[in-house]
């Protein structure tokens, strides 16, 4: 989320309207977001938006979110990534409230976007990248913290679970997962994530990781999805050795406190996440969010 602190004279409200983003807007939206997030290129945004066009999405919800429109041109944007997921075995509509930017001269009307974005009380909205200077604003909008920070763990230094092995997701082991989990791993592999399963006897446990580098130096795998965060602790040694062979020295995952017995460090300086709605995400579930769709 991005809102510059600078202010300028407000533009006349009569010339503005809030509308859904459509595919014809995507180049202009990508260019607008690149202005708001100068550390991200137009190509980065366009690649993620194009992935969004190809993935299955729940009907009746915006495909990309909303824009603040002036004479047919977007001057503000709030990206919304809607998904139908399973929570406790029940289907839930949730929405990752992603990147938010409004050109400075139209900043006084940014609240119009927010009101349009989060008004459906049956949807769980969540924000996984709130900048620290926006935390109070996010809380004023009715969001609550569901994740306080994150752990960088050296999983390979943990004890491996006996009789458990890690393998890349394939159609062969898909039959040992639920259809929802198999499809989730399949889609995230298509995004460029690393989808794997831990096989233990006749059971398979799904995981999705995303590879990146911290400060362009230290190779790290970020946990995007697991069935239960306890599975990550249980199979830490197995997963850590598997990922180390693929260049991942550390694994980054959401947490609310340090993990006993795991080598690594916990920090609340980054990683805070907010949600509002009936079913906040569980720790370890960032499936179909900007982290997977845009950053992979």
C-alpha positions in Angstrom: 0.0 0.0 0.0 1.3 3.5 -0.9 0.1 6.9 -0.1 2.6 9.7 -0.5 2.7 12.2 2.3 2.9 15.2 0.1 -0.3 17.2 -0.6 -1.4 19.5 -3.5 -4.5 21.4 -4.4 -7.4 19.0 -4.7 -8.9 18.5 -8.2 -12.6 19.2 -8.7 -14.6 16.2 -7.5 -17.2 16.5 -10.2 -14.7 15.3 -12.8 -13.9 12.1 -10.9 -15.7 8.8 -10.5 -14.9 5.4 -9.0 -15.3 2.4 -11.3 -14.0 -1.1 -11.7 -10.8 -1.7 -13.5 -11.2 -3.6 -16.8 -8.6 -5.3 -19.0 -8.3 -2.3 -21.3 -7.0 -0.3 -18.3 -4.1 -2.7 -17.4 -1.3 -0.8 -19.2 -2.4 2.5 -17.7 -2.8 0.8 -14.2 0.7 -0.7 -14.4 2.2 2.7 -15.3 0.3 4.4 -12.5 1.5 1.8 -10.0 5.1 2.1 -11.2 4.8 5.9 -10.4 3.6 5.1 -6.9 6.1 2.3 -6.3 9.3 3.4 -8.0 11.1 0.3 -6.8 8.8 -1.7 -9.1 8.9 -1.5 -12.8 5.9 -1.2 -15.2 6.7 -4.7 -16.4 6.5 -6.1 -12.9 3.0 -4.8 -12.5 1.8 -5.8 -15.9 3.1 -9.3 -15.5 1.1 -9.8 -12.3 -2.0 -8.2 -13.8 -1.8 -10.5 -16.8 -1.5 -13.5 -14.4 -4.6 -12.2 -12.7 -6.5 -12.3 -16.0 -5.7 -16.0 -16.5 -6.5 -17.4 -13.1 -10.0 -18.6 -11.9 -11.8 -16.0 -9.9 -15.1 -16.0 -8.0 -18.0 -14.5 -10.1 -19.6 -11.3 -9.1 -16.5 -9.5 -7.8 -14.1 -7.1 -9.5 -11.4 -8.8 -11.5 -8.7 -6.3 -10.5 -10.2 -3.8 -8.1 -11.2 -0.1 -8.6 -9.7 3.0 -10.1 -10.4 6.7 -9.6 -11.2 7.8 -13.1 -10.9 11.2 -14.7 -12.3 11.5 -18.2 -11.6 7.8 -18.9 -8.0 7.8 -17.5 -7.1 6.2 -14.1 -5.6 8.6 -11.7 -5.9 6.4 -8.6 -6.0 2.6 -8.1 -6.6 0.1 -5.4 -5.9 -3.5 -6.5 -8.2 -6.2 -5.1 -7.4 -9.9 -5.5 -10.6 -11.9 -4.8 -10.4 -15.7 -4.3 -12.7 -18.5 -3.1 -10.8 -20.6 -0.6 -11.6 -23.3 1.9 -11.4 -22.3 5.6 -12.3 -25.1 8.0 -13.7 -27.1 5.1 -16.1 -24.3 4.2 -15.9 -22.1 1.0 -15.0 -18.5 1.9 -14.6 -15.4 -0.3 -11.6 -13.4 0.7 -9.9 -10.4 -0.8 -6.3 -9.4 -0.7 -6.4 -5.5 -0.5 -3.2 -5.0 -2.4 -1.4 -2.0 -3.8 -3.1 1.4 -3.3 -1.9 4.6 -5.0 -3.5 8.0 -5.9 -1.8 10.8 -7.8 -1.0 13.7 -5.4 -3.5 16.2 -6.8 -6.4 13.7 -6.3 -5.3 12.4 -2.9 -8.2 14.1 -1.0 -10.5 11.7 -2.8 -8.6 8.5 -2.0 -11.2 7.6 0.6 -13.7 7.1 -2.2 -11.6 4.1 -3.3 -11.4 2.6 0.2 -15.2 2.8 0.7 -15.8 1.1 -2.6 -13.1 -1.6 -1.9 -14.2 -3.0 1.5 -18.0 -2.6 1.8 -19.1 -6.2 1.4 -19.5 -7.6 5.0 -19.6 -11.2 3.8 -16.1 -11.0 2.4 -12.9 -11.3 4.5 -10.5 -8.5 3.5 -6.9 -8.6 4.4 -3.8 -6.5 3.8 -0.4 -8.3 3.9 1.9 -5.4 3.0 0.9 -2.3 5.1 3.7 0.2 5.4 4.3 1.1 9.1 3.2 4.8 8.5 -0.2 3.5 7.3 -0.9 1.1 10.3 -3.1 3.7 12.1 -5.0 4.4 8.9 -5.6 0.7 8.3 -6.8 0.2 11.9 -9.2 3.2 11.5 -10.7 1.5 8.5 -11.8 -1.4 10.8 -8.9 -3.8 10.2 -7.3 -5.8 13.1 -3.9 -7.4 13.3 -3.9 -11.1 12.7 -0.1 -11.5 12.2 2.4 -9.5 14.3 5.6 -10.4 12.5 7.7 -13.1 10.8 10.4 -15.6 11.5 13.5 -16.2 9.4 14.3 -19.8 10.2 17.2 -22.1 9.3 15.0 -25.1 8.9 17.8 -27.3 7.7 19.2 -27.3 11.3 16.0 -28.8 12.7 15.6 -32.5 13.2 14.0 -34.3 10.3 10.8 -36.3 10.8 11.5 -40.0 10.3 9.8 -41.8 7.4 9.0 -38.4 5.7 10.2 -37.3 2.3 9.9 -34.2 0.3 9.2 -34.1 -3.4 8.1 -31.7 -6.0 4.3 -31.6 -6.6 3.2 -33.8 -9.5 0.1 -35.3 -10.9 1.2 -38.6 -9.3 1.1 -37.2 -5.8 -1.9 -35.0 -6.5 -4.2 -37.9 -5.9 -3.1 -38.0 -2.3 -4.3 -34.4 -1.7 -7.8 -32.9 -1.7 -8.9 -31.6 -5.1 -8.7 -28.0 -3.6 -5.1 -28.5 -2.4 -4.0 -30.1 -5.7 -5.5 -27.3 -7.7 -3.9 -24.7 -5.4 -0.4 -26.3 -5.8 -0.9 -26.6 -9.5 -1.9 -22.9 -9.9 1.0 -21.6 -7.8 3.5 -23.7 -9.7 2.2 -21.9 -12.8 2.8 -18.6 -11.1 6.5 -19.6 -10.7 6.3 -20.7 -7.0 7.8 -24.0 -5.7 5.0 -26.4 -5.0 6.0 -29.4 -2.9 4.5 -32.2 -0.8 5.8 -34.0 2.2 5.0 -37.7 1.8 4.6 -39.6 5.1 3.3 -43.1 4.6 0.0 -42.8 2.6 -0.4 -39.1 3.6 0.8 -36.0 1.7 1.1 -32.6 3.2 1.1 -29.6 0.7 3.4 -26.6 0.8 4.1 -23.7 -1.5 7.2 -21.6 -1.3 8.5 -18.6 -3.2 12.2 -17.9 -3.8 13.7 -14.4 -3.5 16.7 -12.6 -2.1 16.8 -10.4 0.9 18.5 -7.1 -0.1 19.4 -8.9 -3.4 21.9 -11.0 -1.4 20.7 -13.7 0.9 18.6 -16.4 -0.8 15.4 -17.1 1.1 12.3 -19.1 0.5 9.0 -17.5 1.7 6.2 -19.8 2.8 3.1 -19.0 0.7 0.9 -21.9 1.8 0.7 -24.9 4.1 -2.3 -26.8 5.4 -1.4 -26.0 9.0 1.5 -23.9 10.4 2.2 -26.8 12.7 3.2 -28.9 9.7 6.0 -26.5 9.0 7.4 -27.0 12.5 6.9 -30.8 12.3 8.7 -31.2 8.9 11.1 -28.3 9.3 14.3 -30.5 9.0 13.0 -32.3 5.9 11.8 -29.1 4.2 14.9 -27.2 5.2 17.3 -29.7 3.6 15.2 -30.0 0.5 15.2 -26.2 0.1 18.9 -25.8 0.9 19.7 -28.0 -2.1 17.7 -25.5 -4.1 19.6 -22.5 -2.9 17.4 -21.5 0.1 19.4 -20.9 3.2 16.5 -19.5 5.2 12.7 -19.8 5.2 10.6 -16.8 6.0 7.1 -17.3 7.4 4.4 -15.5 9.3 4.4 -15.8 13.1 3.1 -14.1 16.2 6.0 -15.1 18.4 9.4 -16.9 18.2 9.2 -20.7 17.4 10.6 -22.8 20.2 13.4 -25.1 19.1 13.9 -23.5 15.7 17.2 -21.8 14.8 16.4 -18.3 13.5 15.0 -15.0 14.6 11.6 -13.4 15.0 10.9 -9.8 14.2 7.9 -7.5 14.4 9.6 -4.7 12.4 8.2 -6.2 9.2 5.5 -8.7 8.4 2.5 -7.2 10.2 -0.8 -8.2 8.5 -4.4 -7.0 9.0 -7.8 -8.5 8.3 -11.5 -7.7 8.7 -14.4 -9.9 8.0 -15.8 -13.3 9.1 -12.7 -15.6 8.5 -9.2 -14.1 8.9 -6.5 -16.1 7.1 -4.6 -18.6 9.2 -0.8 -18.2 9.6 0.9 -19.8 6.7 -1.8 -19.1 4.1 -0.9 -16.4 1.6 -2.4 -18.4 -1.3 -3.6 -16.3 -4.3 -2.3 -13.1 -2.8 0.0 -10.5 -4.3 3.0 -12.4 -2.8 2.3 -15.3 -5.1 0.8 -13.6 -8.2 3.1 -10.6 -8.4 6.3 -11.5 -6.7 7.0 -15.0 -8.1 
